[in-house]
Amino acid sequence: MLPPISYPHSPHAVIARGNPIGIIMTSRGCPSRCTFCSSNNFYKGIRQRSVNNVIEEVKFQIKNLGIKELQFTDDNLTLKKDYIIELCNALLENNIKIPWSTPNGVRADKVDKEVLNLMKKSGCYLIDFGIESANNQILKNIRKGETIEQIDYSINLASETGMITQGNFIFGLPGETKETIQETINYAVNSKLDRAGFFALRLLPGSDLSKKLKNKYTLNINNSFISKPDWLPEGLTEEYILRAIQKVYWQFYFRPKRLWNLLNDIPISQVKYIIKCMINYHLFKLW
């Protein structure tokens, strides 16, 4: 009813390998208790589609809608190892040769070498990790249930498969300081990530963090790519966080190897969209 050909060039990631893009969810819900996320409270329990049902939708989108790329937008596609293995094998057995990615992110502790190699073999070219912070105390504060060492290990494993690795970070989480922001910047810039997104904290309605900070923030709703933080940890200013985001984008992407690989991945048809994103992220603005 909403033809993918009418979507923006890349509805869930800045760069895509094929257009139009087919958006698919194999499940709803997430058992993790991250305080900044509302999924655990929004979806009660985990609901999983059968692999056969998913494959039928993939075939339909390819045949009837002409999609050239799949983006799995589950909260955590790799949550159940048996399921992701069955899904990848089904894509291979049905001779579905189409690039796919996980732009919504997966947990680093829910992948291993076997899973990553099979994902790559079945067409996955990009895997996104929800990292949030490189500081273990902040990860503990938000109940992430992972350490930066675990996350880094999985990023390195994914990189070894030849997949593009992407990470998402949040500045301004509880416990954040100028020092922890710099720690995260240093980690991101020196990691094996090929791409990264850096964002100011948004307090999602329904999240445990938004409930805890009730009456201490004003919800900021707009259509900007980069938004002002909804709430500030003690000792940090809005200007400092926004400047840090601007700085880290330049430091991250303007490393020669990373920049070269990125430029080689950008289709001509998406150049205009990329420039628009850079403008909306204020990357041409001097603070």
C-alpha positions in Angstrom: 0.0 0.0 0.0 3.0 2.2 0.5 5.3 1.4 -2.4 9.0 1.3 -1.4 9.9 3.2 -4.6 8.2 6.2 -2.9 10.4 6.1 0.2 13.4 8.4 0.7 16.6 7.0 -0.7 17.6 5.6 2.6 14.9 5.6 5.2 16.9 4.0 8.0 20.5 4.5 7.1 22.4 7.3 5.4 23.9 5.0 2.7 22.2 2.0 1.1 23.4 -0.4 -1.6 20.1 -0.7 -3.5 16.9 1.2 -4.0 14.0 0.8 -3.4 14.6 -0.7 0.1 12.3 -3.2 1.7 11.7 -2.8 5.4 11.1 -6.0 7.4 10.5 -6.9 11.0 10.8 -10.6 12.1 9.9 -9.9 15.7 8.6 -7.3 18.2 9.9 -6.7 21.6 13.2 -6.9 23.5 14.0 -8.5 26.9 16.8 -6.1 27.7 16.1 -3.4 30.3 18.1 -0.4 28.9 16.7 2.6 30.7 16.8 5.0 27.7 14.7 2.6 25.5 10.9 2.3 25.5 10.7 -1.0 23.6 10.6 -3.1 26.8 7.6 -1.2 28.1 5.9 -0.7 24.7 5.9 -4.3 23.6 4.9 -6.8 26.2 7.1 -9.9 25.7 8.7 -11.1 22.5 6.6 -12.0 19.4 8.5 -13.8 16.7 7.3 -14.6 13.1 8.1 -17.9 11.6 11.1 -18.0 9.2 8.8 -19.3 6.5 6.5 -16.3 6.9 9.4 -13.9 6.7 10.8 -15.6 3.6 7.4 -15.4 1.9 7.3 -11.6 2.6 10.9 -11.2 1.2 9.8 -13.0 -2.0 6.7 -10.8 -2.3 8.7 -7.6 -1.9 11.3 -8.7 -4.5 8.7 -9.9 -7.0 5.9 -7.4 -6.6 7.6 -4.3 -5.3 11.0 -4.6 -7.0 13.1 -4.1 -3.8 16.9 -4.1 -4.2 17.9 -4.2 -0.5 16.4 -5.5 2.8 16.7 -3.7 6.1 15.7 -5.8 9.1 14.4 -3.3 11.7 13.9 -5.7 14.7 15.0 -4.4 18.1 17.4 -7.2 18.0 17.4 -9.5 15.0 20.1 -11.8 16.5 18.4 -12.2 19.9 17.9 -16.0 19.4 20.8 -17.8 17.8 18.7 -20.7 16.5 16.4 -18.2 14.7 19.0 -16.1 13.0 20.8 -19.3 11.8 17.5 -20.6 10.4 16.7 -17.3 8.7 20.1 -17.1 7.1 20.0 -20.7 5.9 16.5 -20.1 4.5 17.7 -17.0 2.5 20.5 -19.2 1.0 18.3 -22.2 0.4 15.7 -20.0 -1.4 18.5 -18.5 -3.5 17.6 -15.0 -2.4 20.5 -13.0 -3.5 19.9 -9.5 -2.2 22.0 -7.3 0.1 20.6 -6.8 3.6 21.5 -5.0 6.8 20.5 -4.4 10.4 20.3 -0.6 10.7 18.3 -0.7 13.9 21.2 -2.3 15.7 21.9 -5.6 17.4 23.4 -6.4 20.8 27.1 -7.3 20.7 26.6 -10.1 23.2 24.1 -11.8 20.8 26.5 -12.5 18.0 29.5 -14.9 17.6 31.8 -16.0 14.8 29.4 -18.7 13.5 26.4 -16.3 13.3 28.4 -13.4 11.8 29.9 -15.6 9.1 26.5 -17.0 8.2 24.9 -13.6 8.1 27.7 -12.4 5.7 27.2 -15.5 3.5 23.5 -14.9 3.2 23.9 -11.3 2.1 24.3 -9.2 5.2 26.7 -6.4 4.2 26.3 -4.1 7.2 25.7 -4.8 10.9 24.9 -2.0 13.4 25.7 -2.2 17.1 24.0 -0.2 19.8 27.0 0.9 21.8 25.8 4.1 23.5 29.0 4.8 25.5 32.6 3.6 25.8 32.5 4.1 29.6 31.6 0.9 31.6 30.0 2.8 34.5 27.6 4.6 32.1 26.7 1.3 30.5 26.0 0.0 34.0 23.9 3.1 34.8 21.7 2.5 31.8 21.4 -1.3 32.5 23.0 -2.1 29.1 24.1 -5.5 30.3 27.3 -5.3 28.3 30.8 -4.0 28.7 32.8 -2.0 26.2 35.2 -4.9 26.0 32.5 -7.3 24.9 31.2 -4.8 22.4 34.7 -4.2 21.0 35.3 -7.9 20.6 32.1 -8.4 18.5 32.9 -5.4 16.4 36.3 -6.9 15.6 34.7 -10.2 14.8 32.2 -8.6 12.4 35.0 -6.6 10.8 36.9 -9.8 10.2 34.0 -11.2 8.1 34.2 -8.3 5.7 30.9 -6.7 6.8 30.6 -3.0 7.2 30.5 -2.2 10.9 28.4 0.6 12.3 27.9 1.9 15.9 25.5 4.2 17.5 26.4 6.4 20.5 24.5 8.7 22.9 26.0 11.7 24.6 24.4 13.0 27.8 23.4 9.7 29.5 23.2 9.6 33.3 26.7 9.9 34.7 28.1 11.6 31.6 30.9 14.1 32.1 33.3 15.9 29.8 35.8 13.1 30.5 33.4 10.3 29.6 32.4 12.0 26.4 36.1 12.3 25.4 36.5 8.6 26.4 33.7 7.7 24.0 35.1 9.9 21.2 38.6 8.3 21.6 37.1 4.8 21.5 34.9 5.5 18.4 37.7 7.2 16.4 40.2 4.4 17.1 37.8 1.5 16.8 37.3 -0.8 13.8 33.9 0.8 13.1 33.4 1.8 9.5 30.5 4.1 10.3 29.0 5.7 13.3 26.1 7.8 14.5 26.4 10.2 17.5 23.3 11.6 19.1 22.3 13.8 22.1 20.1 12.0 24.6 16.4 11.9 23.7 14.0 10.8 26.4 11.6 8.5 24.8 8.1 8.4 26.3 7.6 5.1 28.1 11.3 4.6 28.8 12.4 4.0 32.4 14.7 7.0 32.2 11.9 9.3 31.1 9.8 8.1 34.1 12.7 8.6 36.5 13.3 12.2 35.2 9.6 13.1 35.1 9.1 16.9 35.5 12.8 17.4 35.1 12.8 17.8 31.3 10.9 19.2 28.4 10.2 16.8 25.5 11.8 18.2 22.3 9.8 17.1 19.3 11.1 18.1 15.9 12.1 16.7 12.5 15.8 17.6 12.7 18.5 15.0 12.1 20.3 16.3 15.2 18.4 17.4 18.2 19.2 19.3 21.4 19.4 17.0 24.5 16.1 16.7 26.4 18.0 16.6 29.7 21.5 17.5 30.9 23.7 15.7 33.4 25.2 17.9 36.1 28.2 19.8 34.8 27.4 19.6 31.1 25.8 22.2 28.8 23.7 21.9 25.7 26.4 23.7 23.7 29.1 21.4 24.9 27.2 18.2 23.9 26.3 19.6 20.5 29.9 20.7 19.9 31.2 17.3 20.9 28.9 15.7 18.4 30.0 18.0 15.6 33.7 17.4 16.5 33.5 13.6 16.6 31.8 13.4 13.2 34.8 15.2 11.7 37.4 13.2 13.7 35.7 9.9 13.0 35.0 10.2 9.3 38.1 12.1 8.2 40.5 9.4 8.8 42.0 8.5 5.4 41.0 4.8 5.2 37.6 5.3 6.7 36.8 8.3 4.4 38.1 6.4 1.3 35.9 3.4 2.0 32.9 5.6 2.7 33.3 7.5 -0.5 33.5 4.3 -2.5 30.3 3.1 -0.9 28.2 6.2 -1.8 26.1 5.8 -4.9 25.9 8.9 -7.1 22.1 9.0 -6.6 22.6 9.5 -2.8 25.2 12.3 -2.9 22.4 15.0 -2.6 20.9 13.2 0.4 24.4 12.9 2.1 25.0 16.6 1.7 21.5 17.3 3.2 22.4 15.1 6.2 25.6 17.0 6.7 23.9 20.3 6.7 21.2 19.1 9.1 23.9 17.8 11.4 25.5 21.3 11.3 28.8 19.8 10.2 29.6 22.8 8.1 29.0 25.2 11.0 31.9 26.4 13.2 30.9 26.5 16.9 
